[in-house]
Amino acid sequence: MNRRTIGSEYEKKAAQFLQQRGCVIVEMNYRTKRAEIDIIFLDGDTLVFGEIKYRKNLCYGMPLEAVDEKKARRIYQGARQYIYERQIEEMPMRFDCIGICGNEWTWEKDVFEWING
């Protein structure tokens, strides 16, 4: 399997993981010219922009270590575009990362709260 196919497979698994925890999937693979958001979902009344990272093993580090400041800013810019396009106002929002390493899952919430735009 190539990387894109594997990534797509784990994005679907992440959607199931979130749904099992009561989240509602709004959109998958939202794209702009400069950004892609892997998953957008509702966690209660909070709109969440999510990044999904998979690693087969730890040879290349923990999955969430792959989300650097540059990647975070792109996700943030994509989220701003999404909010603008859909005219979303006054709704709680956050940025989460879901890391998958083998059979181990990590869901980190509010990971980009430090971004000012």
N, C-alpha and C positions, 0 to 999 in steps of 0.2 A: 504494500500500500504506500502511496506517496504521502507527503506531509500534509497536503491540502485535504486529502480524503480522511486522514487520521484526525486532523483538526476539526473537520466537519462532524465526524463521528463523536468526538468528545464534546463538541458544542451541543449536540443533541442530548448526550448523556447529562450534561450540566443542566439543560432545560428540565429534564426529568428529575434531577436531584433537587432543583429549586421548587418544582411543582409538588414534590413529595413533602416539602416543608411549608406548603401553603401559599407559595408565590404564584402570580399569574404572569405568564409570558406575554409581553406586548409585541415585541419584534425581535427578530434574529438578523444578525449581519447587516445592520444599518450602515450605509456608506455615504460619504461625501467625497469631494475631490481630494481632500487631504486626510481623511480619517475613516476608520471603521470601528464600530462598536459591536462587539460580539453578541451581546444580548441586552435587551431592555426589558425590565419586568417590574411588576408591582409587588412590594413586600408590605402588606397592609395598605396604608394610604400613601406610601413613599414610592416615588418613581426612581428606579435604580438603573444606572448604566453600568454594565458589567463587562469585565475583561476575563477571558477564560484562558488559562495556560496549562498545557499538558507536558509532562516529561515522563518518558518511559522509565528512567532511573535518575539517580542524582549525579551522573557523570558531568552534566552541564549545569549543576546547581539546582536549587529549589525552583519550582515553577514561577512563584511570584517574584523572584529576583529578576526575572526577565522583563518586568514592567519597570522601565527606567523613567526618568523625568520627561524625556522627549516623548515617549509613548503615552505617558499620563497626560501631557499637554494636548496631544492629538485627540485623545479620547474626550478630554474636556471640551475642545473646540467642536468636535462632532456632536457632543451633547448640547452645546449652545445652539448649533444649527438645528438640531432635532426640536428643541424647545421653541425656537423661532418659527420653524415651518409649521408646527402644530399649534402655535399660539397658546402654549401652556403658561398659565399664570398661577401664582400663589399655591404651589404644590410642594410639599417636602420632597427633596431629591438627595441622592447620594451616589457615590462611586464605590463599587465593590469589585473584588477580584476573587475568582475561584481557581484554585490551584489543584491540579491532579497529578499525582506521582505514583505510578503503578495503581494500586487499589486504595490509596490514601487520598482523601479529599480535604481541602482547606477552604473555608469561606471567610474571607477577611472583609469586614464592612467598613465603610467610610475611609477608604485608603487614600483618597486624593483630596481630603479636606484642606490641605495646605495650599492648593492652587488658587491663585488670585486672578487668573486669566491672562 
